[in-house]
């Protein structure tokens, strides 16, 4: 799944699962490339990831403008993983630009 994000702009991403994830903890990472050790952006259930009260299958990742202001234009790798699993649940490429598509 590819994401198109605008440098310096906030964005909310919603992920819907076919299982009850309301008691699970997640981490959302953006890295320069797959396998990179350094996280450019990292959100957790305590900071940036929320589960809406009305849902047991949705999570929201709130990308803050301040966290993506210094990112250079280009292609990055992102993943959303449950913290109790060894592998990501959802992955893809993330394209940052100053005039991103919606």
C-alpha positions in Angstrom: 0.0 0.0 0.0 1.6 3.3 -1.1 1.1 6.5 0.9 1.6 10.0 -0.6 2.4 12.6 2.1 3.1 16.2 2.0 6.2 17.5 3.7 5.2 19.7 6.7 1.5 18.7 6.7 -0.5 16.7 9.2 -2.4 13.7 8.0 -4.6 11.1 9.6 -4.5 7.5 8.3 -7.1 4.9 9.1 -6.5 1.2 9.0 -9.4 -1.3 9.3 -8.8 -4.9 10.2 -11.0 -8.0 10.1 -10.3 -8.9 13.7 -10.8 -7.3 17.1 -7.6 -5.2 17.7 -9.0 -3.0 20.5 -6.7 -4.6 23.1 -3.6 -4.8 20.9 -0.7 -2.3 20.8 0.8 -1.1 17.5 3.8 0.8 16.2 3.9 2.8 13.0 7.3 3.4 11.5 8.7 5.3 8.6 12.3 4.5 7.5 14.5 5.6 4.6 14.4 2.0 3.2 13.3 -1.5 4.2 15.8 -2.9 6.7 17.0 0.5 7.8 17.6 0.6 11.6 16.9 4.3 12.1 13.3 5.3 12.3 12.5 8.7 10.8 9.0 8.7 12.3 7.7 6.4 15.1 4.2 6.4 16.6 2.8 4.0 19.3 -0.5 3.6 21.0 0.8 6.0 23.7 1.8 8.6 21.1 0.1 9.1 17.7 -2.0 5.9 17.3 -5.5 5.7 18.6 -8.3 3.2 18.6 -11.7 4.9 18.2 -14.1 4.3 21.1 -16.9 3.2 18.7 -14.8 0.5 17.0 -12.9 -2.6 17.7 -11.4 -3.1 14.2 -10.1 0.4 13.4 -6.9 2.2 14.3 -5.9 5.8 13.4 -2.3 7.0 12.9 -2.0 10.8 13.3 1.0 12.0 11.4 2.0 15.4 12.9 3.2 18.2 10.6 6.2 18.9 13.0 7.3 15.2 12.6 7.6 15.5 8.8 8.8 19.0 8.3 12.5 18.1 8.0 12.0 15.1 5.7 13.5 15.4 2.3 11.5 14.7 -0.8 11.7 11.1 -1.9 10.7 7.5 -1.4 10.6 5.9 2.1 9.4 2.6 3.6 6.6 2.4 6.2 5.2 -0.4 8.3 2.4 -0.8 10.8 3.1 -3.7 13.2 1.5 -5.2 16.2 4.1 -5.1 19.0 3.5 -8.7 20.0 4.2 -10.1 16.5 7.6 -10.5 14.8 6.3 -9.2 11.4 4.5 -6.2 10.2 0.7 -6.3 9.6 0.7 -3.7 6.8 3.7 -2.3 4.8 4.3 -0.2 1.8 6.2 2.7 0.2 5.7 6.3 1.3 6.4 9.2 -1.0 7.1 12.6 0.5 6.8 15.7 -1.6 5.9 19.4 -1.2 2.8 18.9 -3.3 1.6 15.4 -2.5 -1.5 13.8 -4.1 -4.4 13.2 -1.8 
